[in-house]
Amino acid sequence: MKIAIICDSLSGGGAQRVVLALAKTFNADIYSGYKSSNSKELKEVNIKSVLLKRRFSPYSIFSFYFLNIFKNDFIKEDYDIYIFSGNHCISAVDKYKPNIWYCHSPSRMLYVERERILKEEPFMRKINNTLCYWFLLKSDQIYAKKFDLIIANSNTTKSRIYNIYGKKTGEKVKIIYPPVNIEEFKWKGQGDYYLSTARLIASKRVDLIVKAFMKMPNKKLIIVSSGSQENYIRKITKDYSNIIIYGLVSEKKLQSLIGNCVATIYIPFNEDFGISPLEGMAAGKPCIGVKEGGVKETVINKKTGYLCPENPTVSNLIGAVNFMTPSVAIKMRTNCEEQAELFSKEVFLKNMKNILADM
């Protein structure tokens, strides 16, 4: 079976992980909108084409150019199946069939975070983006409904597809959770700190975690990440010795920090899936999460972690950390490791093979 994978980008993260797992297993060719990652893993797959040298702002006037790039005849050979991954590349849906869209989420910028983002924009940019949103919304509704099959990365995403694109499109959806490299994360011990690995952007709500630990000077928090809120978070925590911000670290250092923490903390706004809690669980570490989005599909309350209510407060997080003592966390170790096994790369590939065989 000859397979082509068409994706928005190769820039790290969960989407790239799905693309690489499929490309390696099925010896598929990759056609990408752009490539910003220099991962050594990219050298192990066949990247046939990269259409752009840089990424444009996702929802500006340049988005139309990005959409139209995928309408060109950039694939010069025939394939048995075309797998799409992303929200811009789907504009090529009419050209390459039979096809599958592996949907990590309908565009978060258009449907999930639109109101919040527009509220924060300056006046003139708000006018420009409102017009862009309207045109992009029309295009997205047309393209998404034309796929032969849609694979959602979670029940949360499946429900979102159903609500956004309608019943007829929702009936095309099957759920296959993305692969988690559970073999990379192992129990190493139990230190005295809680760990956040989420990107430092508003939707991940790391600032809320920080504010909770500012009120718990006897509890230690380590943050491993970067993002647009990094300077702000560093500024408000500079006088708090119990909060340590490492920024980006090596994979080896990350594995060590996860393997030795008490628990991870991950409370993003309506996350599509969320791999971070499962990386912690693979190392036997429970997750303090939130009853929103994909997190509530992977974190089992008081079994593999603790779920804060929707729209959590600082008080909610303080209560969660006080519940998740080292002695409580260590009792969850076996449950966490067993839960992570359900989301392994082997399970993902087995399910994908069955789907492709059916097609």
N, C-alpha and C positions, 0 to 999 in steps of 0.2 A: 504494500500500500504506500503510495507516494503522497506525502503530506506537506503542505505549506502553512507556515504560521505567519500571520500578518498582525503586527503589533504597533501601538503608538510609539513605544520607546523601549530601550534597553538602558535602564537607569537605576537598577537595584530594586530592592523591595520585593513584596509578595508577588507582584505581577511578573517581574523578571523570573522569579523562582518557578512559576508555573510554565512560562515559555521555555526555560532551559530544561526542565524535567521532561517536557513533551518532546523537545528537539532531540535530546540525547536518547530517549527510549525508542522513538519512532524514526530516528535518523531524518528528521524533518528539516526543510530549508526555512530560514527566517528572513522576513522582509520587514524592516523596522522604519518608523518615521524618523527617528533620530537615535543617537547612542551617546549617552553621557557617562556611562560606566566603563571602567577599564578593567573589570574583573577578569581574573585569569580563566574563570569558567567560560567566558565568551570565546576564548580561543579553542574551546573544546567542541564548539558547534559550528554549523555551516550558515554564516550570515551572508545571504546572497546580495542584499542591497540595504543601504541606509539612505533614505530619501532627502534628509535635511542635515545640515551641519550644526544647527543650533535649535534650541527649543524656544518657541514664541510663548508669550504670556497666554495661558490657557483660554481666557475669555476676553480677548481684545479683538480688534479688527483683523489681526493676523491669524486668528483661528479659522477664518474662512479660507485663507491660503493653505493652512494645514489640512483642512478637510478636502480641498480640491486636489492636493498633491496625491492623495490616495485614489483619485478618480482616473489618474493617468495609467497608461499600460506599462506598469513597472514590473509585472511578472510576464516573462517571455516563454514560459513552458507550461505544460498541462500537469495538473495534480488531481489525485482522486478525491481529496478532501482539503478544504481550506478552513483553518481555525483562526478566528479573530480574537485579539485581546486588547481592549482599550475602548475609548469613547470617540476618537476621531477617525480611526481606521475603518470604522463601520460604514463610512461613505462609499466604500468599495464593494458593498454587499451585493449589488446587482451584477458585478463583473465576474465574480469568482464563486462558483457553485459546483457541487453541494457544499454547504458551509455550516459552521458552528460558531457561535459567539460565546466565549468564556467570559462571563460578565462578573467583574469584581464589584460593580455597582453601576446602575445608571448614573450619569454624570452628577457627582456631588455638587459641583458648582451650579448646575442648572436646577437641581431638584431638592437637594438636601440642605445646602448651606447658602442658598441664593439670598434669602432675606437678610441673614446675618452679615454676609459679605457686602451687599449693597448698602446696608446701614452704616458700615464703617468707612465707605469710600468718600473721598472729597466730592463736592457737588458736580463739577464738570465730568469727572471720571464716572460718576454715578449715571449721568445721562448717556455717556458713550456705552457703558456696560449694559445699561437697560436695553438699548437698541440691539446690542450684540446678543444678549440673552434671548431676546424675542426671536431673532432670525435663527440662532443656533437651536433653539427649542423646536422650531418648526422642522428643521432638517433632522434633528435627532429622532423625533417622533416618526418620521418617514422611514429612515434607515433601520431602526431597531426592530420594526415590525416585519421586516422582510427575510429574516434569517430562517433557515430550515429547522434549526434547533438552537436553544439557548441553554447554557450550563451556568447556573448561579453558584457562587462560592459559599452560600449560606442560606438558611431559611429567611433571614432578614433581607437579603438581596432578592430572593424569589418573591417575597411579599411586595418589595419595592417595585419590581418589574411589573407585577400584576396590577398594582395601584396606578403606576405611571403610564403603562402602555396598554392596559386593558385586558380583559378576560381572554380574548383570542390569542394574544401574544403570551400571556401568562400560562396558557395550556401547553406551550412548547417547552417549558422550563423543566430541567432536571437539576438536582443539587449534587455537586461533587465538591467537597471541601478541598482547599488548596493544600499542597504538601508542606509538612513541617519537617525540617531536618533534625529529627529528635535524637539521632545518634551523636550529634555534636554537643549535646548538653547533658551533663551527668551530675549527680549528687557529689559534692566534694566535702561538705561539712556544714556547719551552721554558725555564721558570724553573728554580729550584733546589729545588723543594719537591714533596712528595707530598700528595695531597688526599683527605680523607674527607668525604663528604656525607651519610652515614647518620645517622638519628635517634639521639640519645644515650639509648638504652634498652638494657636488658640483652641482649635477643635480637640486637642488631646488633653486639655485641662490640667497640665502639669503645674501650672501656677496655683491651682486649687490644692494640689497635693503639698506643694511647698508651704502654703499658708497654714495648712494643718500642722505641719511639723514645726513651724515657727511657734506654735502654741504648745508644742511637746518637746521642750529642750532636752528631755531625758531619752528621747527616741532619735535614732540616727537614720538619715535618708541619704542615699547615694543616687545621683542622677547621671545617666550615661546617654547623652544624645546632644543634638544641636538643633538650631532652628531660629525662626524670626524672633522668638521671645527670649532667646538666651541672655542677651544683655540685660533685659528687664529683670529676669529671674536672678541673675548674678547680683544685680544692684540691690534688690530687696532682701537678699539672703547674706549679704557681706558681713553682717555682724552675728551670724548664727553658725557657730562651730559645729552644730549637729547636722548641718546640711552641706553636703560635698557635691560639687558639680565637676565631673571629669570631662565633659564634652564627648567627642567621638573617641573611641578606643579601638584597639585591635580585636580581632575575633577571639584570640586566645585570652585576652584580658576580659572580654565580655563573658566568655564561658566561665571563667574563674569567678567573676562577680555574681553571676546567676547561680552558680553551683554552691556558693557560700552564703547567700543571703538568707534572711528569715522568710521573706515572701516578696513577690513582685507586686507592684501597684500599677493598675492600668484602667483609667476611667474616661476614655474618649467619648465625645459626643456622637451617639448613634453610629458606631463603627460598623463597617460592612462585614468584617469577619474578625480580624485581630489575631496575628500569629504570636505576638509577645507573650500572652498568658500561657500558651502551649509550650513555648521554649522553656519557660520557667517550670512548668509541670513535668517536662521531660527530665529535668534535673531534680524532680521530687519537691518542687517549691510551689506552694499554693499561691493564688493570686487574689488580691483585693481588687475587685472589679466593680462593675455597675450594671444595673438591670436595663441596659439599652443595647440595641443592635446585636452584632454577632458575639459580643462578650458573654451574654446570657446563654448562648448556645454551647460554650466551651467550659465556663466556670460553673460548677455545681455548688450552690450555696451550702456552706458548712461541711462540704465533702472534699472539694478541690480548691476551695477558696471562700471568699466572703463577698456577697453582692450588695453594694450600696444601692439605695433607691435611685430612680431617675432624677436627673438634675441634682446631683448630690451637693451637700453643703460641707463647709469645713467641719462642722459638728458631726456629720455623718462619717467623715473620714477618720476623725479622732476616735469615734466609737469603733470603727472597723479595725484600726490599728491596735486599739486596746484589747479587742477580741482576739486578734491574731497574734497571740503571744508565741514565743519560740516553742513552748511545750505543746500548744495547740497546732502550730504549723507542722511540727515534726510528725505528729500523729496522722497527718494527711499525706505523708510522703508516698505511700504505696498507691493510694487512690489517684494521686496526681500522675504518677508514672503510667498507670494503667489507662488513664484518660488520654494521655498524650499518644499512646500507641494507636488509638483510633484515627489519628490524623497524620499518620506516617506517609512518607513518599510511596511506599509499597501499596498502601490502601488507595491512594490517589490514582496511581498508575493502573491498578487493577480495574478500578471503576471506569477510567478513561478508555481502556482497551475494550471493555464491554460496550461502551457507547459507540466507539468507532466501528466495531464489528457489526453492530446493529445497523449503522448507516450504510 
